[in-house]
Amino acid sequence: MSNEDDELFRRTMADAKPIKSETRVEPPRRRPKPKAHFSRADEGRVLDESMRGDLDEMEQFSGEALRFHRPTVGRRTMRKLARGNYAVQAEIDLHGMTVLEAKPRLAEFIEECARSGHRCVRVVHGKGLGSGQRGPVLKASVNRWLRRWDHVLAFVSTRQVDGGTGAVYVLLQDL
């Protein structure tokens, strides 16, 4: 503090008097935190509901990982696909494309890969970070298209090193 500040403080505090100990005021006691009476029951219902829900459907709407498989594809195959244990034989990158540009390119790619006997391919759709409020438009479209095409047996978001939730491994059926 400067000398001027010090002098100003002393002048301001000149008529201040110390508080006598017998006039001491007790601070107010803290009220107990409110307890939610039904929180455990609510948590139980949420847990039960999540266990009964369709995992593929929940992931589809979470905006994160994509996952789909036909009834003929088993758990072991899905686990291998999700772990990246299939060799990726071809890849397409749809970054920067509009939905109108991406759909025919992806359809042609999937058709050609199935005809060529490729078993596993990677589709890079991006995470939609540039889509703003709309969310990942291309990602959602790729999710819909792949589910509709007969050559697609299954798909799952890739491991982090292969693009994470910005790409999918696609398991194809031979033609």
C-alpha positions in Angstrom: 0.0 0.0 0.0 1.2 3.5 -0.7 1.5 6.1 2.1 -1.6 7.9 0.7 -3.7 4.6 1.0 -2.4 4.0 4.5 -3.3 7.5 5.6 -6.8 7.3 4.0 -7.4 4.0 5.8 -6.3 5.4 9.2 -8.6 8.5 8.8 -11.5 6.3 7.8 -11.0 3.9 10.8 -10.3 6.7 13.3 -13.7 6.7 15.0 -14.1 2.9 14.9 -14.5 1.1 18.3 -13.8 -2.5 19.1 -16.7 -4.8 19.7 -17.1 -5.8 23.3 -17.0 -9.5 24.0 -20.4 -9.6 25.8 -22.2 -8.2 22.6 -20.9 -11.1 20.5 -23.4 -12.4 18.1 -23.5 -16.2 17.3 -23.5 -17.0 13.6 -26.6 -18.6 12.4 -26.6 -22.4 12.4 -26.5 -24.2 9.1 -29.6 -25.9 8.1 -29.3 -29.6 7.2 -29.2 -30.4 3.6 -32.5 -31.5 2.2 -32.8 -35.2 1.4 -34.6 -36.5 -1.6 -37.0 -39.1 -0.2 -37.5 -40.9 -3.5 -34.0 -40.7 -5.0 -33.1 -44.4 -4.5 -36.4 -45.5 -6.0 -35.9 -43.1 -8.9 -32.4 -44.4 -9.5 -33.6 -48.0 -9.3 -36.3 -47.3 -12.0 -33.7 -45.6 -14.3 -31.3 -48.5 -13.9 -34.1 -51.0 -14.6 -35.3 -49.1 -17.6 -31.7 -48.8 -19.0 -31.2 -52.6 -18.6 -34.4 -53.4 -20.5 -33.8 -50.8 -23.3 -32.4 -51.7 -26.7 -28.7 -50.8 -26.5 -28.4 -50.2 -30.2 -31.3 -47.8 -30.2 -30.0 -45.9 -27.1 -26.5 -45.5 -28.8 -28.2 -44.4 -32.0 -29.8 -41.4 -30.2 -26.9 -40.6 -27.8 -25.0 -38.8 -30.5 -21.9 -40.8 -29.8 -21.1 -44.4 -30.8 -22.9 -46.1 -33.6 -23.7 -49.8 -33.5 -25.9 -52.0 -35.6 -26.0 -55.7 -36.6 -28.4 -58.0 -38.4 -29.9 -60.9 -36.4 -27.5 -63.3 -38.2 -24.4 -61.6 -36.7 -23.4 -62.9 -33.3 -21.9 -61.3 -30.3 -18.5 -62.7 -30.8 -18.4 -61.2 -34.3 -19.6 -57.8 -33.0 -16.9 -57.9 -30.3 -14.2 -58.6 -32.9 -15.5 -55.8 -35.2 -15.6 -53.3 -32.3 -12.0 -54.2 -31.3 -10.8 -53.7 -34.8 -9.8 -57.3 -35.2 -10.9 -57.5 -38.8 -8.4 -56.2 -41.5 -9.8 -53.1 -43.1 -9.7 -53.8 -46.8 -10.9 -50.4 -48.1 -11.8 -47.0 -46.8 -13.9 -44.0 -47.9 -13.7 -40.5 -46.4 -16.8 -38.5 -46.6 -15.5 -35.4 -44.8 -16.6 -32.1 -46.4 -19.3 -33.7 -48.5 -22.9 -32.7 -48.4 -25.6 -35.4 -47.7 -26.5 -35.2 -51.4 -22.9 -35.8 -52.5 -22.1 -38.5 -49.9 -25.1 -40.9 -50.4 -24.3 -42.0 -54.0 -20.6 -42.1 -53.3 -21.1 -44.3 -50.2 -23.6 -46.5 -52.0 -21.2 -47.0 -54.9 -18.4 -47.7 -52.5 -20.3 -50.3 -50.5 -21.6 -52.0 -53.7 -18.1 -52.2 -55.2 -16.5 -53.5 -52.0 -19.2 -56.2 -51.7 -18.6 -57.2 -55.3 -14.9 -57.3 -54.8 -15.3 -59.7 -51.8 -14.1 -57.2 -49.2 -15.3 -58.3 -45.7 -14.5 -55.2 -43.6 -14.3 -51.6 -44.7 -14.0 -48.3 -42.9 -16.3 -45.3 -43.5 -15.1 -42.0 -42.2 -18.1 -39.7 -41.7 -16.6 -37.2 -39.2 -18.0 -36.1 -35.9 -20.1 -33.2 -37.1 -18.2 -30.6 -35.1 -18.7 -28.1 -37.9 -22.5 -28.7 -38.0 -23.3 -26.4 -35.1 -26.7 -26.7 -33.5 -27.9 -29.3 -36.1 -25.5 -31.9 -34.8 -23.6 -34.5 -36.9 -25.8 -34.5 -40.0 -23.6 -36.7 -42.1 -23.0 -39.2 -39.3 -26.7 -39.6 -38.7 -27.3 -40.1 -42.4 -24.6 -42.7 -42.7 -26.1 -44.5 -39.8 -29.5 -44.6 -41.5 -28.2 -45.6 -45.0 -26.0 -48.4 -43.8 -28.9 -50.0 -41.8 -31.0 -50.1 -45.0 -28.5 -51.6 -47.4 -28.6 -55.4 -47.7 -24.9 -55.8 -48.2 -24.2 -54.4 -44.8 -24.3 -57.1 -42.1 -23.0 -54.9 -39.2 -21.2 -51.7 -38.3 -19.7 -50.2 -35.2 -17.8 -47.0 -34.3 -14.1 -47.5 -34.7 -11.4 -47.6 -32.1 -10.0 -44.2 -31.1 -6.8 -44.7 -33.2 -9.0 -45.3 -36.3 -11.3 -42.3 -35.9 -13.3 -43.1 -32.8 -16.9 -41.9 -33.2 -16.0 -40.1 -36.4 -15.8 -43.4 -38.4 -17.3 -46.9 -38.5 -16.1 -50.4 -39.3 -18.5 -52.0 -41.7 -18.9 -55.8 -42.1 -20.1 -56.7 -45.5 -21.8 -59.7 -47.0 -20.2 -61.2 -50.2 -22.2 -61.0 -53.4 
